[in-house]
Amino acid sequence: MIFVIGSVFAGLAALIHVYIFVLESVRWTHPSTRRVFGTSAEDAQVTKPLAFNQGFYNLFLAIIVVVGIVLAPLGSHHVGLALMLAGTGSMLAAALVLILSDRTKARAATVQGLFPLLAVALLVVGALV
């Protein structure tokens, strides 16, 4: 049961990272997205290629997690667990880098890292019991 709950949190983490992908790779220069990230129109235009790349990074992490969620109950439990931990662990590490590099980004780091943290903890505990 703990493993299933961990998988749910991993799925929620993946959804958030798909949303981040949309913001960074699709909507980066839109006014509402600029407000979320606190960037001006000029800065958004200059950083658009960087944000585009970063958004795909987030999407790829989400895909890794989703593949793990799909594989885990299909007889590939260990592979699924490894993929979920790799994806959510990377998401968590990125959130830690964000907060350590800029304390004003604590809210964003919490949004980005809370579900991955819960997923990692529950998946590890679930794998041990």
N, CA, C and O atoms as CSV, one atom per row, in Angstrom:
chain,resi,resn,atom,element,x,y,z
A,1,MET,N,N,0.820,-1.209,0.000
A,1,MET,CA,C,0.000,0.000,0.000
A,1,MET,C,C,0.863,1.273,0.000
A,1,MET,O,O,0.540,2.245,-0.682
A,2,ILE,N,N,1.950,1.258,0.762
A,2,ILE,CA,C,2.841,2.420,0.811
A,2,ILE,C,C,3.423,2.683,-0.580
A,2,ILE,O,O,3.550,3.832,-1.002
A,3,PHE,N,N,3.776,1.601,-1.287
A,3,PHE,CA,C,4.333,1.738,-2.634
A,3,PHE,C,C,3.316,2.390,-3.570
A,3,PHE,O,O,3.677,3.229,-4.396
A,4,VAL,N,N,2.059,2.008,-3.443
A,4,VAL,CA,C,1.004,2.578,-4.293
A,4,VAL,C,C,0.850,4.068,-4.010
A,4,VAL,O,O,0.718,4.867,-4.938
A,5,ILE,N,N,0.866,4.442,-2.740
A,5,ILE,CA,C,0.747,5.857,-2.385
A,5,ILE,C,C,1.967,6.628,-2.917
A,5,ILE,O,O,1.825,7.747,-3.411
A,6,GLY,N,N,3.150,6.037,-2.817
A,6,GLY,CA,C,4.345,6.647,-3.383
A,6,GLY,C,C,4.220,6.838,-4.887
A,6,GLY,O,O,4.654,7.852,-5.434
A,7,SER,N,N,3.620,5.851,-5.551
A,7,SER,CA,C,3.401,5.944,-6.998
A,7,SER,C,C,2.431,7.076,-7.335
A,7,SER,O,O,2.596,7.760,-8.344
A,8,VAL,N,N,1.432,7.267,-6.498
A,8,VAL,CA,C,0.481,8.369,-6.716
A,8,VAL,C,C,1.199,9.713,-6.598
A,8,VAL,O,O,0.996,10.605,-7.422
A,9,PHE,N,N,2.042,9.854,-5.569
A,9,PHE,CA,C,2.796,11.101,-5.431
A,9,PHE,C,C,3.770,11.285,-6.592
A,9,PHE,O,O,4.000,12.409,-7.037
A,10,ALA,N,N,4.337,10.196,-7.081
A,10,ALA,CA,C,5.214,10.281,-8.258
A,10,ALA,C,C,4.416,10.778,-9.465
A,10,ALA,O,O,4.906,11.594,-10.245
A,11,GLY,N,N,3.192,10.285,-9.612
A,11,GLY,CA,C,2.328,10.743,-10.704
A,11,GLY,C,C,1.979,12.211,-10.582
A,11,GLY,O,O,1.953,12.930,-11.580
A,12,LEU,N,N,1.708,12.665,-9.357
A,12,LEU,CA,C,1.419,14.084,-9.141
A,12,LEU,C,C,2.646,14.936,-9.464
A,12,LEU,O,O,2.526,16.015,-10.045
A,13,ALA,N,N,3.820,14.445,-9.085
A,13,ALA,CA,C,5.060,15.149,-9.413
A,13,ALA,C,C,5.228,15.250,-10.930
A,13,ALA,O,O,5.628,16.292,-11.449
A,14,ALA,N,N,4.919,14.167,-11.630
A,14,ALA,CA,C,5.012,14.173,-13.094
A,14,ALA,C,C,4.053,15.202,-13.688
A,14,ALA,O,O,4.417,15.930,-14.612
A,15,LEU,N,N,2.844,15.264,-13.168
A,15,LEU,CA,C,1.867,16.245,-13.678
A,15,LEU,C,C,2.365,17.676,-13.488
A,15,LEU,O,O,2.237,18.503,-14.390
A,16,ILE,N,N,2.924,17.964,-12.335
A,16,ILE,CA,C,3.455,19.307,-12.094
A,16,ILE,C,C,4.570,19.621,-13.085
A,16,ILE,O,O,4.665,20.743,-13.583
A,17,HIS,N,N,5.409,18.632,-13.370
A,17,HIS,CA,C,6.514,18.882,-14.294
A,17,HIS,C,C,6.048,19.000,-15.748
A,17,HIS,O,O,6.696,19.669,-16.553
A,18,VAL,N,N,4.953,18.367,-16.080
A,18,VAL,CA,C,4.363,18.598,-17.405
A,18,VAL,C,C,3.830,20.038,-17.474
A,18,VAL,O,O,3.983,20.716,-18.490
A,19,TYR,N,N,3.212,20.486,-16.397
A,19,TYR,CA,C,2.729,21.867,-16.337
A,19,TYR,C,C,3.897,22.854,-16.469
A,19,TYR,O,O,3.793,23.851,-17.183
A,20,ILE,N,N,5.003,22.573,-15.781
A,20,ILE,CA,C,6.179,23.422,-15.888
A,20,ILE,C,C,6.700,23.417,-17.331
A,20,ILE,O,O,7.114,24.454,-17.848
A,21,PHE,N,N,6.678,22.246,-17.975
A,21,PHE,CA,C,7.066,22.166,-19.387
A,21,PHE,C,C,6.224,23.118,-20.226
A,21,PHE,O,O,6.761,23.859,-21.049
A,22,VAL,N,N,4.922,23.103,-20.026
A,22,VAL,CA,C,4.033,23.977,-20.804
A,22,VAL,C,C,4.395,25.443,-20.563
A,22,VAL,O,O,4.477,26.231,-21.505
A,23,LEU,N,N,4.607,25.797,-19.310
A,23,LEU,CA,C,4.961,27.189,-19.008
A,23,LEU,C,C,6.272,27.590,-19.673
A,23,LEU,O,O,6.366,28.654,-20.284
A,24,GLU,N,N,7.282,26.734,-19.552
A,24,GLU,CA,C,8.613,27.112,-20.022
A,24,GLU,C,C,8.801,26.948,-21.527
A,24,GLU,O,O,9.473,27.765,-22.157
A,25,SER,N,N,8.225,25.918,-22.102
A,25,SER,CA,C,8.495,25.638,-23.521
A,25,SER,C,C,7.408,26.128,-24.471
A,25,SER,O,O,7.665,26.308,-25.661
A,26,VAL,N,N,6.217,26.342,-23.968
A,26,VAL,CA,C,5.107,26.734,-24.846
A,26,VAL,C,C,4.659,28.171,-24.574
A,26,VAL,O,O,4.396,28.922,-25.513
A,27,ARG,N,N,4.571,28.554,-23.316
A,27,ARG,CA,C,3.968,29.837,-22.951
A,27,ARG,C,C,4.951,30.842,-22.346
A,27,ARG,O,O,4.519,31.798,-21.703
A,28,TRP,N,N,6.229,30.656,-22.529
A,28,TRP,CA,C,7.245,31.449,-21.831
A,28,TRP,C,C,7.071,32.954,-21.971
A,28,TRP,O,O,7.277,33.683,-21.000
A,29,THR,N,N,6.705,33.432,-23.132
A,29,THR,CA,C,6.625,34.887,-23.338
A,29,THR,C,C,5.226,35.457,-23.073
A,29,THR,O,O,5.033,36.668,-23.176
A,30,HIS,N,N,4.254,34.614,-22.737
A,30,HIS,CA,C,2.910,35.121,-22.441
A,30,HIS,C,C,2.925,35.896,-21.123
A,30,HIS,O,O,3.642,35.521,-20.195
A,31,PRO,N,N,2.147,36.965,-21.034
A,31,PRO,CA,C,2.137,37.793,-19.815
A,31,PRO,C,C,1.846,37.005,-18.534
A,31,PRO,O,O,2.479,37.253,-17.508
A,32,SER,N,N,0.914,36.074,-18.575
A,32,SER,CA,C,0.592,35.328,-17.350
A,32,SER,C,C,1.775,34.469,-16.900
A,32,SER,O,O,2.024,34.340,-15.701
A,33,THR,N,N,2.499,33.887,-17.844
A,33,THR,CA,C,3.670,33.084,-17.494
A,33,THR,C,C,4.802,33.978,-17.001
A,33,THR,O,O,5.523,33.615,-16.072
A,34,ARG,N,N,4.961,35.140,-17.618
A,34,ARG,CA,C,5.992,36.077,-17.164
A,34,ARG,C,C,5.732,36.524,-15.737
A,34,ARG,O,O,6.672,36.733,-14.969
A,35,ARG,N,N,4.449,36.673,-15.371
A,35,ARG,CA,C,4.115,37.024,-13.991
A,35,ARG,C,C,4.508,35.900,-13.035
A,35,ARG,O,O,5.026,36.158,-11.948
A,36,VAL,N,N,4.262,34.651,-13.440
A,36,VAL,CA,C,4.620,33.508,-12.592
A,36,VAL,C,C,6.114,33.496,-12.316
A,36,VAL,O,O,6.533,33.254,-11.184
A,37,PHE,N,N,6.923,33.756,-13.337
A,37,PHE,CA,C,8.372,33.684,-13.195
A,37,PHE,C,C,9.013,35.042,-12.881
A,37,PHE,O,O,10.219,35.122,-12.645
A,38,GLY,N,N,8.209,36.096,-12.879
A,38,GLY,CA,C,8.730,37.419,-12.543
A,38,GLY,C,C,9.700,37.974,-13.566
A,38,GLY,O,O,10.699,38.597,-13.204
A,39,THR,N,N,9.412,37.754,-14.846
A,39,THR,CA,C,10.306,38.246,-15.899
A,39,THR,C,C,9.602,39.324,-16.725
A,39,THR,O,O,8.380,39.332,-16.873
A,40,SER,N,N,10.406,40.210,-17.243
A,40,SER,CA,C,9.879,41.241,-18.138
A,40,SER,C,C,9.733,40.648,-19.541
A,40,SER,O,O,10.241,39.564,-19.825
A,41,ALA,N,N,9.036,41.374,-20.404
A,41,ALA,CA,C,8.878,40.925,-21.793
A,41,ALA,C,C,10.239,40.813,-22.471
A,41,ALA,O,O,10.482,39.879,-23.235
A,42,GLU,N,N,11.117,41.759,-22.192
A,42,GLU,CA,C,12.446,41.743,-22.799
A,42,GLU,C,C,13.266,40.539,-22.304
A,42,GLU,O,O,13.887,39.829,-23.096
A,43,ASP,N,N,13.254,40.326,-20.982
A,43,ASP,CA,C,14.000,39.196,-20.425
A,43,ASP,C,C,13.436,37.862,-20.928
A,43,ASP,O,O,14.196,36.938,-21.218
A,44,ALA,N,N,12.125,37.764,-21.031
A,44,ALA,CA,C,11.512,36.527,-21.522
A,44,ALA,C,C,11.940,36.236,-22.955
A,44,ALA,O,O,12.180,35.083,-23.316
A,45,GLN,N,N,12.035,37.275,-23.762
A,45,GLN,CA,C,12.448,37.091,-25.157
A,45,GLN,C,C,13.900,36.605,-25.232
A,45,GLN,O,O,14.227,35.717,-26.020
A,46,VAL,N,N,14.757,37.196,-24.409
A,46,VAL,CA,C,16.176,36.835,-24.411
A,46,VAL,C,C,16.387,35.418,-23.874
A,46,VAL,O,O,17.226,34.674,-24.382
A,47,THR,N,N,15.627,35.055,-22.853
A,47,THR,CA,C,15.823,33.745,-22.212
A,47,THR,C,C,14.948,32.642,-22.806
A,47,THR,O,O,14.963,31.509,-22.326
A,48,LYS,N,N,14.195,32.970,-23.840
A,48,LYS,CA,C,13.283,31.994,-24.436
A,48,LYS,C,C,13.973,30.685,-24.837
A,48,LYS,O,O,13.431,29.622,-24.535
A,49,PRO,N,N,15.129,30.698,-25.494
A,49,PRO,CA,C,15.778,29.424,-25.849
A,49,PRO,C,C,16.180,28.601,-24.620
A,49,PRO,O,O,16.079,27.374,-24.631
A,50,LEU,N,N,16.633,29.277,-23.568
A,50,LEU,CA,C,17.000,28.568,-22.344
A,50,LEU,C,C,15.772,27.948,-21.684
A,50,LEU,O,O,15.811,26.798,-21.246
A,51,ALA,N,N,14.695,28.702,-21.615
A,51,ALA,CA,C,13.461,28.200,-21.012
A,51,ALA,C,C,12.893,27.041,-21.830
A,51,ALA,O,O,12.380,26.073,-21.270
A,52,PHE,N,N,12.984,27.143,-23.142
A,52,PHE,CA,C,12.503,26.071,-24.017
A,52,PHE,C,C,13.221,24.765,-23.688
A,52,PHE,O,O,12.590,23.718,-23.541
A,53,ASN,N,N,14.535,24.838,-23.576
A,53,ASN,CA,C,15.336,23.660,-23.230
A,53,ASN,C,C,14.987,23.149,-21.835
A,53,ASN,O,O,14.802,21.947,-21.644
A,54,GLN,N,N,14.898,24.041,-20.873
A,54,GLN,CA,C,14.582,23.666,-19.499
A,54,GLN,C,C,13.209,23.002,-19.408
A,54,GLN,O,O,13.024,22.048,-18.653
A,55,GLY,N,N,12.264,23.505,-20.170
A,55,GLY,CA,C,10.933,22.901,-20.173
A,55,GLY,C,C,10.970,21.456,-20.632
A,55,GLY,O,O,10.297,20.601,-20.056
A,56,PHE,N,N,11.745,21.180,-21.655
A,56,PHE,CA,C,11.836,19.801,-22.130
A,56,PHE,C,C,12.528,18.907,-21.112
A,56,PHE,O,O,12.185,17.731,-20.991
A,57,TYR,N,N,13.481,19.437,-20.391
A,57,TYR,CA,C,14.097,18.691,-19.291
A,57,TYR,C,C,13.016,18.237,-18.313
A,57,TYR,O,O,12.991,17.076,-17.904
A,58,ASN,N,N,12.130,19.147,-17.943
A,58,ASN,CA,C,11.039,18.809,-17.031
A,58,ASN,C,C,10.100,17.772,-17.634
A,58,ASN,O,O,9.648,16.862,-16.940
A,59,LEU,N,N,9.809,17.906,-18.913
A,59,LEU,CA,C,8.951,16.930,-19.582
A,59,LEU,C,C,9.590,15.545,-19.578
A,59,LEU,O,O,8.913,14.553,-19.312
A,60,PHE,N,N,10.882,15.470,-19.869
A,60,PHE,CA,C,11.554,14.174,-19.917
A,60,PHE,C,C,11.571,13.507,-18.543
A,60,PHE,O,O,11.432,12.287,-18.451
A,61,LEU,N,N,11.740,14.291,-17.473
A,61,LEU,CA,C,11.662,13.715,-16.132
A,61,LEU,C,C,10.264,13.150,-15.874
A,61,LEU,O,O,10.117,12.070,-15.304
A,62,ALA,N,N,9.253,13.884,-16.296
A,62,ALA,CA,C,7.877,13.404,-16.121
A,62,ALA,C,C,7.657,12.110,-16.891
A,62,ALA,O,O,7.009,11.196,-16.381
A,63,ILE,N,N,8.176,12.015,-18.092
A,63,ILE,CA,C,8.023,10.804,-18.899
A,63,ILE,C,C,8.696,9.620,-18.224
A,63,ILE,O,O,8.136,8.524,-18.195
A,64,ILE,N,N,9.893,9.826,-17.680
A,64,ILE,CA,C,10.594,8.748,-16.965
A,64,ILE,C,C,9.727,8.228,-15.821
A,64,ILE,O,O,9.592,7.019,-15.634
A,65,VAL,N,N,9.146,9.145,-15.062
A,65,VAL,CA,C,8.306,8.754,-13.933
A,65,VAL,C,C,7.070,7.997,-14.410
A,65,VAL,O,O,6.719,6.967,-13.834
A,66,VAL,N,N,6.417,8.486,-15.437
A,66,VAL,CA,C,5.202,7.834,-15.944
A,66,VAL,C,C,5.513,6.431,-16.469
A,66,VAL,O,O,4.746,5.498,-16.228
A,67,VAL,N,N,6.616,6.275,-17.174
A,67,VAL,CA,C,7.000,4.946,-17.652
A,67,VAL,C,C,7.209,4.016,-16.458
A,67,VAL,O,O,6.799,2.856,-16.499
A,68,GLY,N,N,7.842,4.516,-15.398
A,68,GLY,CA,C,8.015,3.717,-14.189
A,68,GLY,C,C,6.701,3.329,-13.554
A,68,GLY,O,O,6.530,2.193,-13.112
A,69,ILE,N,N,5.770,4.269,-13.506
A,69,ILE,CA,C,4.447,3.984,-12.933
A,69,ILE,C,C,3.738,2.899,-13.736
A,69,ILE,O,O,3.085,2.025,-13.167
A,70,VAL,N,N,3.866,2.959,-15.044
A,70,VAL,CA,C,3.214,1.974,-15.916
A,70,VAL,C,C,3.878,0.603,-15.781
A,70,VAL,O,O,3.190,-0.416,-15.726
A,71,LEU,N,N,5.202,0.574,-15.727
A,71,LEU,CA,C,5.914,-0.710,-15.697
A,71,LEU,C,C,5.814,-1.431,-14.361
A,71,LEU,O,O,5.775,-2.661,-14.327
A,72,ALA,N,N,5.772,-0.688,-13.265
A,72,ALA,CA,C,5.815,-1.303,-11.935
A,72,ALA,C,C,4.760,-2.390,-11.728
A,72,ALA,O,O,5.101,-3.465,-11.237
A,73,PRO,N,N,3.504,-2.159,-12.077
A,73,PRO,CA,C,2.506,-3.223,-11.843
A,73,PRO,C,C,2.437,-4.266,-12.960
A,73,PRO,O,O,1.665,-5.220,-12.865
A,74,LEU,N,N,3.228,-4.093,-14.006
A,74,LEU,CA,C,3.156,-5.005,-15.144
A,74,LEU,C,C,4.229,-6.084,-15.117
A,74,LEU,O,O,4.608,-6.608,-16.164
A,75,GLY,N,N,4.715,-6.416,-13.940
A,75,GLY,CA,C,5.718,-7.461,-13.836
A,75,GLY,C,C,7.143,-6.943,-13.870
A,75,GLY,O,O,8.086,-7.723,-13.737
A,76,SER,N,N,7.313,-5.651,-14.045
A,76,SER,CA,C,8.652,-5.054,-14.043
A,76,SER,C,C,8.782,-4.126,-12.840
A,76,SER,O,O,9.148,-2.958,-12.967
A,77,HIS,N,N,8.471,-4.678,-11.676
A,77,HIS,CA,C,8.415,-3.879,-10.451
A,77,HIS,C,C,9.732,-3.145,-10.191
A,77,HIS,O,O,9.723,-1.948,-9.906
A,78,HIS,N,N,10.849,-3.842,-10.285
A,78,HIS,CA,C,12.138,-3.220,-9.972
A,78,HIS,C,C,12.522,-2.149,-10.992
A,78,HIS,O,O,13.074,-1.109,-10.630
A,79,VAL,N,N,12.231,-2.405,-12.251
A,79,VAL,CA,C,12.514,-1.408,-13.284
A,79,VAL,C,C,11.625,-0.188,-13.074
A,79,VAL,O,O,12.094,0.948,-13.158
A,80,GLY,N,N,10.349,-0.420,-12.801
A,80,GLY,CA,C,9.431,0.684,-12.553
A,80,GLY,C,C,9.855,1.512,-11.354
A,80,GLY,O,O,9.828,2.741,-11.397
A,81,LEU,N,N,10.249,0.831,-10.282
A,81,LEU,CA,C,10.718,1.534,-9.087
A,81,LEU,C,C,11.957,2.359,-9.406
A,81,LEU,O,O,12.052,3.521,-9.009
A,82,ALA,N,N,12.903,1.764,-10.119
A,82,ALA,CA,C,14.129,2.486,-10.468
A,82,ALA,C,C,13.828,3.732,-11.298
A,82,ALA,O,O,14.412,4.790,-11.060
A,83,LEU,N,N,12.930,3.617,-12.260
A,83,LEU,CA,C,12.580,4.774,-13.083
A,83,LEU,C,C,11.869,5.844,-12.267
A,83,LEU,O,O,12.163,7.031,-12.407
A,84,MET,N,N,10.936,5.432,-11.415
A,84,MET,CA,C,10.241,6.418,-10.575
A,84,MET,C,C,11.220,7.132,-9.655
A,84,MET,O,O,11.133,8.348,-9.480
A,85,LEU,N,N,12.161,6.379,-9.058
A,85,LEU,CA,C,13.143,7.010,-8.171
A,85,LEU,C,C,14.111,7.900,-8.933
A,85,LEU,O,O,14.488,8.962,-8.438
A,86,ALA,N,N,14.520,7.490,-10.123
A,86,ALA,CA,C,15.414,8.329,-10.923
A,86,ALA,C,C,14.732,9.649,-11.282
A,86,ALA,O,O,15.333,10.717,-11.160
A,87,GLY,N,N,13.482,9.572,-11.723
A,87,GLY,CA,C,12.762,10.780,-12.113
A,87,GLY,C,C,12.450,11.686,-10.940
A,87,GLY,O,O,12.753,12.879,-10.976
A,88,THR,N,N,11.843,11.127,-9.893
A,88,THR,CA,C,11.468,11.961,-8.748
A,88,THR,C,C,12.697,12.419,-7.967
A,88,THR,O,O,12.705,13.516,-7.410
A,89,GLY,N,N,13.734,11.586,-7.924
A,89,GLY,CA,C,14.974,12.000,-7.261
A,89,GLY,C,C,15.617,13.181,-7.977
A,89,GLY,O,O,16.135,14.092,-7.332
A,90,SER,N,N,15.586,13.169,-9.305
A,90,SER,CA,C,16.120,14.295,-10.079
A,90,SER,C,C,15.273,15.545,-9.884
A,90,SER,O,O,15.807,16.650,-9.790
A,91,MET,N,N,13.956,15.375,-9.824
A,91,MET,CA,C,13.070,16.513,-9.564
A,91,MET,C,C,13.381,17.122,-8.199
A,91,MET,O,O,13.472,18.342,-8.058
A,92,LEU,N,N,13.544,16.257,-7.197
A,92,LEU,CA,C,13.854,16.725,-5.851
A,92,LEU,C,C,15.204,17.435,-5.818
A,92,LEU,O,O,15.337,18.489,-5.196
A,93,ALA,N,N,16.195,16.867,-6.478
A,93,ALA,CA,C,17.517,17.492,-6.521
A,93,ALA,C,C,17.450,18.869,-7.184
A,93,ALA,O,O,18.099,19.809,-6.727
A,94,ALA,N,N,16.675,18.989,-8.248
A,94,ALA,CA,C,16.529,20.283,-8.920
A,94,ALA,C,C,15.872,21.307,-7.998
A,94,ALA,O,O,16.252,22.478,-8.000
A,95,ALA,N,N,14.897,20.877,-7.216
A,95,ALA,CA,C,14.248,21.778,-6.264
A,95,ALA,C,C,15.241,22.234,-5.200
A,95,ALA,O,O,15.226,23.396,-4.795
A,96,LEU,N,N,16.095,21.334,-4.750
A,96,LEU,CA,C,17.111,21.702,-3.766
A,96,LEU,C,C,18.110,22.701,-4.351
A,96,LEU,O,O,18.500,23.656,-3.680
A,97,VAL,N,N,18.520,22.482,-5.589
A,97,VAL,CA,C,19.428,23.423,-6.253
A,97,VAL,C,C,18.771,24.797,-6.354
A,97,VAL,O,O,19.418,25.821,-6.134
A,98,LEU,N,N,17.487,24.811,-6.686
A,98,LEU,CA,C,16.772,26.085,-6.817
A,98,LEU,C,C,16.787,26.858,-5.505
A,98,LEU,O,O,17.118,28.044,-5.489
A,99,ILE,N,N,16.434,26.205,-4.417
A,99,ILE,CA,C,16.366,26.923,-3.138
A,99,ILE,C,C,17.750,27.294,-2.616
A,99,ILE,O,O,17.912,28.340,-1.986
A,100,LEU,N,N,18.742,26.457,-2.867
A,100,LEU,CA,C,20.100,26.769,-2.415
A,100,LEU,C,C,20.730,27.897,-3.223
A,100,LEU,O,O,21.580,28.630,-2.716
A,101,SER,N,N,20.315,28.034,-4.474
A,101,SER,CA,C,20.882,29.080,-5.320
A,101,SER,C,C,20.174,30.425,-5.153
A,101,SER,O,O,20.762,31.472,-5.429
A,102,ASP,N,N,18.913,30.404,-4.702
A,102,ASP,CA,C,18.158,31.651,-4.564
A,102,ASP,C,C,17.036,31.436,-3.550
A,102,ASP,O,O,16.001,30.851,-3.868
A,103,ARG,N,N,17.254,31.911,-2.340
A,103,ARG,CA,C,16.280,31.705,-1.254
A,103,ARG,C,C,14.914,32.341,-1.562
A,103,ARG,O,O,13.903,31.935,-0.989
A,104,THR,N,N,14.882,33.328,-2.456
A,104,THR,CA,C,13.596,33.944,-2.787
A,104,THR,C,C,12.718,32.995,-3.608
A,104,THR,O,O,11.532,33.262,-3.805
A,105,LYS,N,N,13.288,31.903,-4.082
A,105,LYS,CA,C,12.541,30.921,-4.877
A,105,LYS,C,C,12.022,29.767,-4.017
A,105,LYS,O,O,11.742,28.686,-4.536
A,106,ALA,N,N,11.892,29.987,-2.717
A,106,ALA,CA,C,11.461,28.926,-1.801
A,106,ALA,C,C,10.081,28.379,-2.177
A,106,ALA,O,O,9.862,27.168,-2.138
A,107,ARG,N,N,9.166,29.254,-2.536
A,107,ARG,CA,C,7.822,28.800,-2.917
A,107,ARG,C,C,7.882,27.922,-4.161
A,107,ARG,O,O,7.272,26.853,-4.199
A,108,ALA,N,N,8.612,28.368,-5.170
A,108,ALA,CA,C,8.740,27.587,-6.403
A,108,ALA,C,C,9.420,26.247,-6.128
A,108,ALA,O,O,9.023,25.220,-6.678
A,109,ALA,N,N,10.441,26.261,-5.280
A,109,ALA,CA,C,11.137,25.023,-4.945
A,109,ALA,C,C,10.211,24.060,-4.200
A,109,ALA,O,O,10.291,22.846,-4.386
A,110,THR,N,N,9.347,24.599,-3.368
A,110,THR,CA,C,8.392,23.760,-2.643
A,110,THR,C,C,7.396,23.135,-3.614
A,110,THR,O,O,7.106,21.942,-3.528
A,111,VAL,N,N,6.878,23.934,-4.530
A,111,VAL,CA,C,5.941,23.405,-5.537
A,111,VAL,C,C,6.621,22.323,-6.374
A,111,VAL,O,O,6.033,21.277,-6.649
A,112,GLN,N,N,7.859,22.586,-6.775
A,112,GLN,CA,C,8.604,21.662,-7.620
A,112,GLN,C,C,9.062,20.417,-6.863
A,112,GLN,O,O,9.187,19.346,-7.459
A,113,GLY,N,N,9.314,20.542,-5.559
A,113,GLY,CA,C,9.960,19.451,-4.842
A,113,GLY,C,C,9.141,18.677,-3.826
A,113,GLY,O,O,9.564,17.599,-3.409
A,114,LEU,N,N,7.982,19.182,-3.410
A,114,LEU,CA,C,7.238,18.495,-2.349
A,114,LEU,C,C,6.743,17.109,-2.770
A,114,LEU,O,O,6.991,16.130,-2.066
A,115,PHE,N,N,6.057,17.013,-3.890
A,115,PHE,CA,C,5.563,15.706,-4.327
A,115,PHE,C,C,6.701,14.730,-4.635
A,115,PHE,O,O,6.599,13.555,-4.284
A,116,PRO,N,N,7.785,15.184,-5.281
A,116,PRO,CA,C,8.902,14.260,-5.466
A,116,PRO,C,C,9.501,13.773,-4.138
A,116,PRO,O,O,9.866,12.604,-4.013
A,117,LEU,N,N,9.599,14.668,-3.152
A,117,LEU,CA,C,10.114,14.272,-1.837
A,117,LEU,C,C,9.240,13.179,-1.221
A,117,LEU,O,O,9.742,12.162,-0.743
A,118,LEU,N,N,7.935,13.404,-1.241
A,118,LEU,CA,C,7.012,12.410,-0.688
A,118,LEU,C,C,7.081,11.101,-1.471
A,118,LEU,O,O,7.036,10.018,-0.888
A,119,ALA,N,N,7.189,11.208,-2.783
A,119,ALA,CA,C,7.279,10.008,-3.617
A,119,ALA,C,C,8.539,9.213,-3.290
A,119,ALA,O,O,8.472,8.001,-3.088
A,120,VAL,N,N,9.675,9.882,-3.237
A,120,VAL,CA,C,10.934,9.185,-2.942
A,120,VAL,C,C,10.849,8.494,-1.588
A,120,VAL,O,O,11.186,7.316,-1.465
A,121,ALA,N,N,10.398,9.225,-0.576
A,121,ALA,CA,C,10.326,8.644,0.768
A,121,ALA,C,C,9.404,7.440,0.812
A,121,ALA,O,O,9.759,6.399,1.365
A,122,LEU,N,N,8.221,7.582,0.230
A,122,LEU,CA,C,7.257,6.470,0.271
A,122,LEU,C,C,7.683,5.290,-0.603
A,122,LEU,O,O,7.475,4.137,-0.226
A,123,LEU,N,N,8.270,5.563,-1.749
A,123,LEU,CA,C,8.728,4.471,-2.613
A,123,LEU,C,C,9.850,3.678,-1.958
A,123,LEU,O,O,9.886,2.452,-2.059
A,124,VAL,N,N,10.765,4.370,-1.288
A,124,VAL,CA,C,11.854,3.678,-0.616
A,124,VAL,C,C,11.321,2.847,0.544
A,124,VAL,O,O,11.683,1.681,0.696
A,125,VAL,N,N,10.452,3.456,1.369
A,125,VAL,CA,C,9.860,2.709,2.472
A,125,VAL,C,C,9.042,1.535,1.954
A,125,VAL,O,O,9.115,0.432,2.495
A,126,GLY,N,N,8.266,1.774,0.908
A,126,GLY,CA,C,7.452,0.709,0.331
A,126,GLY,C,C,8.303,-0.425,-0.238
A,126,GLY,O,O,7.894,-1.585,-0.188
A,127,ALA,N,N,9.451,-0.113,-0.763
A,127,ALA,CA,C,10.335,-1.148,-1.312
A,127,ALA,C,C,11.002,-1.953,-0.200
A,127,ALA,O,O,11.361,-3.113,-0.402
A,128,LEU,N,N,11.168,-1.346,0.961
A,128,LEU,CA,C,11.846,-2.010,2.076
A,128,LEU,C,C,10.929,-2.906,2.892
A,128,LEU,O,O,11.395,-3.829,3.559
A,129,VAL,N,N,9.641,-2.644,2.846
A,129,VAL,CA,C,8.722,-3.476,3.651
A,129,VAL,C,C,8.128,-4.602,2.865
A,129,VAL,O,O,7.342,-5.382,3.401
